[in-house]
Amino acid sequence: MLFTISLVISLLLAVGNVTAEVVSRYEVYLPAVERYWIVNPATSKYQYNHDSSLAYYRGNWYAVWNANTNPLESQPGQAP
């Protein structure tokens, strides 16, 4: 138990010695984020949208999801 406490204290002290100069040596990826409507719930007949996924494949982004006109899960009338 004493070893664990000593290790935790040592790690906390080591982190305290990290300076901005050390951190700034690393390049950080900061992508440009753009937002788009894929389905506008105000105008779409599909009011229940779920299971969304985004994928990047061969230079293109793809969005897929399940959508139904019935806004309730597992109810009759949902699109297969």
C-alpha positions as CSV (number, residue, x, y, z in Angstrom):
1,M,0.0,0.0,0.0
2,L,2.8,2.4,0.8
3,F,4.4,1.7,-2.6
4,T,1.1,2.6,-4.3
5,I,0.8,5.9,-2.4
6,S,4.4,6.7,-3.2
7,L,3.9,6.0,-6.9
8,V,0.8,8.1,-7.1
9,I,2.6,11.0,-5.3
10,S,5.6,10.7,-7.6
11,L,3.4,10.7,-10.7
12,L,1.5,13.8,-9.5
13,L,4.7,15.6,-8.9
14,A,6.1,14.6,-12.3
15,V,3.0,16.0,-14.1
16,G,3.4,19.2,-12.2
17,N,6.8,19.7,-13.9
18,V,5.4,19.7,-17.4
19,T,5.8,23.1,-18.9
20,A,4.1,24.8,-21.9
21,E,7.4,24.6,-23.8
22,V,7.4,20.8,-23.6
23,V,3.8,20.5,-24.6
24,S,4.1,23.0,-27.5
25,R,6.7,20.7,-29.2
26,Y,3.9,18.4,-30.3
27,E,1.7,19.1,-33.3
28,V,-2.0,19.0,-32.5
29,Y,-4.6,18.2,-35.2
30,L,-7.3,20.9,-35.2
31,P,-9.7,20.1,-38.0
32,A,-12.1,22.6,-39.5
33,V,-15.6,21.6,-38.4
34,E,-18.5,22.3,-40.7
35,R,-22.1,21.5,-39.9
36,Y,-24.8,20.4,-42.3
37,W,-28.4,19.3,-42.1
38,I,-28.8,15.7,-43.3
39,V,-32.4,15.4,-42.2
40,N,-34.3,18.5,-41.1
41,P,-36.9,17.3,-38.6
42,A,-39.0,20.4,-39.1
43,T,-39.7,19.4,-42.8
44,S,-38.9,15.6,-43.0
45,K,-41.6,13.0,-42.7
46,Y,-39.1,10.8,-40.9
47,Q,-39.5,12.0,-37.3
48,Y,-37.6,9.1,-35.6
49,N,-33.9,9.0,-36.5
50,H,-31.5,6.7,-34.7
51,D,-28.4,4.5,-35.1
52,S,-26.4,7.1,-36.9
53,S,-22.9,6.5,-38.1
54,L,-20.3,8.5,-40.0
55,A,-17.6,6.9,-42.1
56,Y,-14.7,8.2,-44.2
57,Y,-13.9,6.0,-47.2
58,R,-11.7,6.7,-50.1
59,G,-11.8,10.4,-49.7
60,N,-15.5,10.8,-49.0
61,W,-17.6,11.0,-45.9
62,Y,-20.7,8.8,-45.7
63,A,-23.6,9.1,-43.2
64,V,-26.1,6.3,-42.5
65,W,-28.9,6.0,-40.0
66,N,-32.3,4.4,-39.5
67,A,-35.4,6.6,-39.9
68,N,-39.1,6.0,-39.5
69,T,-42.3,8.0,-39.8
70,N,-43.5,6.5,-36.5
71,P,-41.6,8.3,-33.7
72,L,-41.9,5.3,-31.3
73,E,-39.4,2.5,-31.1
74,S,-40.6,-1.0,-32.2
75,Q,-44.1,0.0,-33.2
76,P,-46.2,-1.2,-36.1
77,G,-45.8,0.9,-39.2
78,Q,-42.0,1.4,-38.9
79,A,-40.2,1.1,-42.2
80,P,-38.2,-2.3,-42.3
